[in-house]
Amino acid sequence: MTLSLVVLAAGMGSRYGGLKQLDPVGPSGETMLDYAVHDALRAGFGRVVFVIRRDFEAEFRARVGARYAGRVPVDYVFQALDALPPGRSVPPGREKPWGTGHAVWCAREAVAGNFAVINADDFYGADAYRRLAAFLQGARGGRFAMVGYPLANTLSEHGAVSRGLTQVGPGGVLRTIVEQHGITPEQVGPGRAFDGSAPVSLNCWGFTPALFAGLGARLDAFLAERGAEPRAEFYLPAAVAGMIAGGEAVVEVLPTSATWFGVTYREDKPRVQAALAALVAGGEYPTPLGV
């Protein structure tokens, strides 16, 4: 089975102030995507599908896709406002993208087998990809996986973040997941609003193609109910939670020894650069990275 890595790279990057997916952060100018693809290939993934926007396609292909030419099969999928289920149309005034659930749904025709989903601007660590690959080699039907990271290790000192807060049941099975916006470090810890040790979703998932039927049905229902709201988004975690509640999916939460870090705000970049430099110095990655 050829495992695909679906990379969500269509985000606007509005808080960061630019196309952070293309920003160099490694010692030799590597992007976060370069590390993601490198780790995925080492873990056994054999194909990459980038979900991007048409307005930066040429720049993305030249600055990112070209790095992998001849090393791994690469496909591109476009997240467009008018890519919707039959009978649905874009409401007047809608400009904001439809969200991560819609982005993954847009990749349905580009993915034939089992696949992982990640954000383009997050560093998940090599162990996360190894665990996903091992899970996906045997996954069938509605058996999915989510890599969980402790909330306290996923915050930014420069502003609020959004995280998928989870409830995990016996055997490490995900009971539910709720997207929480506006989380700051001051709200996390003993006696505070959020438990810092609780696993959260950072959009690091393992799926079978069975996802797409449930995702499409929930996207259609979302558009019927909230499509006219100019800023409403169809989030992937909410869709998965709906499938769990409906008995369509069982999601295993995969623990990992990997350290997550990301660039939510431009001020986060020096910390990420220092972390990557330390991993390179420790022999975890070569420099230049290559693929």
C-alpha positions as CSV (number, residue, x, y, z in Angstrom):
1,M,0.0,0.0,0.0
2,T,1.3,3.4,-1.0
3,L,0.6,5.9,1.8
4,S,-0.1,9.5,0.9
5,L,0.7,12.6,2.9
6,V,-2.0,15.3,2.4
7,V,-0.5,18.7,3.3
8,L,-2.9,21.5,4.1
9,A,-1.1,24.5,2.7
10,A,-3.9,26.8,1.5
11,G,-4.1,29.0,4.7
12,M,-4.0,32.7,4.3
13,G,-1.3,33.2,6.9
14,S,-3.1,36.5,7.9
15,R,-1.8,36.6,11.5
16,Y,1.7,35.8,10.4
17,G,1.8,38.5,7.7
18,G,2.7,36.4,4.7
19,L,2.9,32.9,3.1
20,K,4.5,31.2,6.1
21,Q,4.4,27.9,4.2
22,L,7.2,29.2,2.1
23,D,9.2,30.9,4.8
24,P,12.8,29.4,5.4
25,V,13.3,28.3,9.0
26,G,16.0,25.6,8.7
27,P,19.8,26.2,8.9
28,S,20.1,25.9,5.1
29,G,16.9,27.6,4.2
30,E,14.6,24.6,4.7
31,T,10.8,25.2,5.2
32,M,8.6,23.5,7.6
33,L,7.3,21.5,4.7
34,D,10.7,20.2,3.8
35,Y,11.0,18.7,7.3
36,A,7.5,17.2,7.0
37,V,8.2,15.5,3.7
38,H,11.6,14.3,4.9
39,D,10.1,12.7,8.0
40,A,7.2,11.2,6.1
41,L,9.4,9.6,3.5
42,R,11.7,8.1,6.1
43,A,8.5,6.7,7.8
44,G,7.3,5.0,4.6
45,F,5.0,7.4,2.9
46,G,5.4,7.3,-0.8
47,R,3.3,10.2,-2.2
48,V,2.6,13.9,-1.3
49,V,-0.6,15.8,-2.1
50,F,-0.5,19.5,-1.5
51,V,-3.8,21.4,-0.9
52,I,-3.1,25.0,-2.0
53,R,-4.8,28.0,-3.5
54,R,-4.6,28.8,-7.2
55,D,-3.5,32.4,-6.5
56,F,-0.1,31.2,-5.3
57,E,0.3,28.1,-7.4
58,A,3.2,29.3,-9.5
59,E,5.2,30.5,-6.5
60,F,4.4,27.3,-4.5
61,R,5.4,25.0,-7.3
62,A,8.7,26.9,-7.9
63,R,9.7,27.3,-4.3
64,V,8.4,24.2,-2.7
65,G,7.3,21.5,-5.2
66,A,10.5,21.8,-7.2
67,R,12.4,20.7,-4.2
68,Y,10.9,17.2,-4.4
69,A,10.9,16.7,-8.2
70,G,12.3,13.2,-9.0
71,R,12.3,12.2,-5.4
72,V,8.7,11.6,-4.6
73,P,5.4,11.7,-6.6
74,V,3.7,15.0,-6.0
75,D,0.1,16.1,-6.7
76,Y,-1.6,19.5,-6.3
77,V,-5.2,20.0,-5.2
78,F,-6.9,23.4,-5.1
79,Q,-9.1,24.6,-2.3
80,A,-11.5,26.9,-4.1
81,L,-14.6,28.6,-2.7
82,D,-16.8,27.1,-5.5
83,A,-15.6,23.5,-4.9
84,L,-18.7,22.4,-3.2
85,P,-21.1,19.4,-3.1
86,P,-23.7,19.2,-5.9
87,G,-26.5,21.8,-5.6
88,R,-24.5,24.1,-3.3
89,S,-23.2,27.5,-4.5
90,V,-21.0,30.3,-3.0
91,P,-23.2,32.8,-1.1
92,P,-22.9,36.4,-2.1
93,G,-20.1,38.2,-0.2
94,R,-18.3,35.0,0.8
95,E,-14.5,35.5,0.6
96,K,-13.1,33.4,3.5
97,P,-12.0,29.8,2.8
98,W,-14.3,27.1,4.0
99,G,-11.9,25.6,6.5
100,T,-9.8,22.5,7.1
101,G,-12.6,20.0,6.6
102,H,-13.3,21.4,3.2
103,A,-9.6,21.4,2.3
104,V,-9.4,17.7,3.0
105,W,-12.7,17.0,1.1
106,C,-11.2,18.8,-1.9
107,A,-8.4,16.1,-2.0
108,R,-10.9,13.2,-2.3
109,E,-10.2,12.5,-6.0
110,A,-6.4,12.7,-5.5
111,V,-6.3,10.0,-2.7
112,A,-6.9,6.4,-3.5
113,G,-5.5,4.6,-0.4
114,N,-4.8,5.4,3.2
115,F,-3.4,8.8,4.0
116,A,-2.2,11.2,6.7
117,V,-3.3,14.8,7.0
118,I,-1.0,17.6,8.4
119,N,-0.8,21.3,8.5
120,A,1.9,22.8,6.2
121,D,3.2,25.2,8.9
122,D,3.6,22.7,11.8
123,F,6.6,20.6,12.9
124,Y,5.3,17.3,14.2
125,G,8.5,15.3,14.7
126,A,9.7,12.1,13.1
127,D,8.1,9.8,15.7
128,A,4.6,11.1,14.7
129,Y,5.1,10.0,11.1
130,R,6.4,6.6,12.1
131,R,3.4,6.0,14.3
132,L,1.0,7.2,11.6
133,A,2.6,5.0,9.0
134,A,2.5,1.9,11.2
135,F,-1.2,2.5,12.0
136,L,-2.2,3.2,8.4
137,Q,-0.6,0.0,7.0
138,G,-3.3,-2.0,8.8
139,A,-6.2,0.5,8.9
140,R,-9.5,-0.4,7.2
141,G,-12.9,1.1,7.0
142,G,-13.7,3.7,9.7
143,R,-10.6,3.1,11.8
144,F,-8.8,6.4,12.0
145,A,-6.0,7.9,14.1
146,M,-5.0,11.2,15.6
147,V,-1.5,12.1,17.0
148,G,-2.1,13.9,20.3
149,Y,0.2,16.5,21.9
150,P,-0.1,17.9,25.5
151,L,-1.8,21.3,25.3
152,A,0.8,23.1,27.4
153,N,3.5,22.3,24.8
154,T,1.5,23.8,21.9
155,L,1.0,27.4,22.9
156,S,2.5,30.6,21.7
157,E,3.8,33.4,24.0
158,H,2.9,35.9,21.3
159,G,-0.8,35.5,21.1
160,A,-3.8,33.2,21.3
161,V,-4.1,29.9,19.4
162,S,-6.9,27.5,18.4
163,R,-6.7,23.9,19.4
164,G,-8.8,20.8,19.2
165,L,-9.5,19.8,22.8
166,T,-10.1,16.1,23.2
167,Q,-11.7,13.6,25.6
168,V,-10.0,10.2,25.4
169,G,-11.7,7.0,26.7
170,P,-10.4,3.6,27.6
171,G,-7.8,2.1,25.2
172,G,-6.8,5.5,24.0
173,V,-10.0,5.9,21.8
174,L,-11.1,9.4,21.1
175,R,-14.5,10.2,22.5
176,T,-15.0,13.7,21.2
177,I,-13.0,16.7,20.0
178,V,-14.0,20.4,20.2
179,E,-12.3,23.3,18.5
180,Q,-11.4,25.9,21.1
181,H,-10.3,29.4,19.9
182,G,-8.4,32.1,21.8
183,I,-6.3,29.9,24.1
184,T,-3.4,31.8,25.8
185,P,-0.7,30.5,28.2
186,E,-2.4,32.3,31.1
187,Q,-5.4,30.1,30.7
188,V,-3.5,26.8,30.9
189,G,-2.4,25.0,34.0
190,P,-3.5,23.7,37.5
191,G,-6.7,25.5,38.6
192,R,-7.1,27.3,35.3
193,A,-9.5,27.0,32.4
194,F,-7.6,24.3,30.6
195,D,-5.6,21.2,31.6
196,G,-2.1,21.5,30.1
197,S,-1.5,17.8,30.1
198,A,-4.7,17.1,28.0
199,P,-4.0,15.8,24.5
200,V,-5.0,18.2,21.7
201,S,-5.4,17.8,18.0
202,L,-3.0,19.7,15.8
203,N,-4.4,18.3,12.6
204,C,-2.0,15.3,12.5
205,W,-4.4,12.5,11.4
206,G,-4.4,9.1,9.8
207,F,-7.4,8.2,7.6
208,T,-8.7,5.7,5.2
209,P,-10.8,6.7,2.1
210,A,-13.9,5.9,4.3
211,L,-13.5,9.5,5.6
212,F,-14.7,11.1,2.5
213,A,-18.3,9.9,2.6
214,G,-18.9,11.2,6.1
215,L,-16.9,14.4,5.4
216,G,-19.0,15.1,2.3
217,A,-22.3,14.6,4.1
218,R,-21.3,16.9,7.0
219,L,-20.0,19.5,4.6
220,D,-23.3,19.5,2.8
221,A,-25.2,19.8,6.2
222,F,-22.8,22.6,7.3
223,L,-23.5,24.6,4.1
224,A,-27.2,24.2,4.6
225,E,-27.1,25.4,8.2
226,R,-24.3,27.9,8.2
227,G,-23.2,28.5,4.6
228,A,-24.6,32.1,4.6
229,E,-22.4,33.1,7.6
230,P,-19.5,35.0,6.0
231,R,-16.9,33.7,8.4
232,A,-18.1,30.3,9.4
233,E,-15.6,27.4,8.8
234,F,-16.0,23.7,8.4
235,Y,-13.4,22.3,10.7
236,L,-11.9,18.8,10.2
237,P,-12.0,18.0,13.9
238,A,-15.7,18.8,14.1
239,A,-16.4,16.6,11.2
240,V,-14.5,13.7,12.7
241,A,-16.3,14.2,16.1
242,G,-19.6,14.0,14.2
243,M,-18.5,10.7,12.6
244,I,-17.5,9.3,16.0
245,A,-20.9,10.3,17.5
246,G,-22.7,8.8,14.6
247,G,-20.9,5.5,14.9
248,E,-19.1,5.9,11.6
249,A,-15.6,6.1,12.9
250,V,-13.3,4.9,15.7
251,V,-10.3,7.1,16.3
252,E,-7.2,5.9,18.1
253,V,-5.2,8.6,19.8
254,L,-1.5,7.9,19.1
255,P,0.9,9.0,21.9
256,T,4.2,10.3,20.6
257,S,7.6,11.2,22.0
258,A,8.0,13.8,19.3
259,T,8.0,17.5,20.1
260,W,5.6,19.8,18.2
261,F,6.3,23.4,17.4
262,G,4.8,25.8,14.9
263,V,4.9,29.3,13.6
264,T,1.6,30.9,14.4
265,Y,2.9,34.4,14.7
266,R,6.0,36.0,13.1
267,E,7.5,36.4,16.5
268,D,7.5,32.6,16.9
269,K,10.0,32.2,14.1
270,P,13.3,32.7,16.1
271,R,12.2,30.0,18.6
272,V,11.5,27.5,15.8
273,Q,14.8,28.3,14.1
274,A,16.7,27.6,17.3
275,A,14.8,24.3,17.9
276,L,15.6,23.1,14.3
277,A,19.2,24.1,14.7
278,A,19.4,22.1,17.9
279,L,18.0,19.0,16.2
280,V,20.5,19.4,13.3
281,A,23.3,19.8,15.8
282,G,22.2,16.7,17.6
283,G,22.3,14.6,14.4
284,E,18.5,14.3,14.0
285,Y,18.6,15.9,10.5
286,P,21.3,16.6,7.9
287,T,21.9,20.1,6.6
288,P,21.1,20.9,3.9
289,L,18.2,18.6,4.4
290,G,17.4,17.3,1.0
291,V,14.5,14.9,0.8
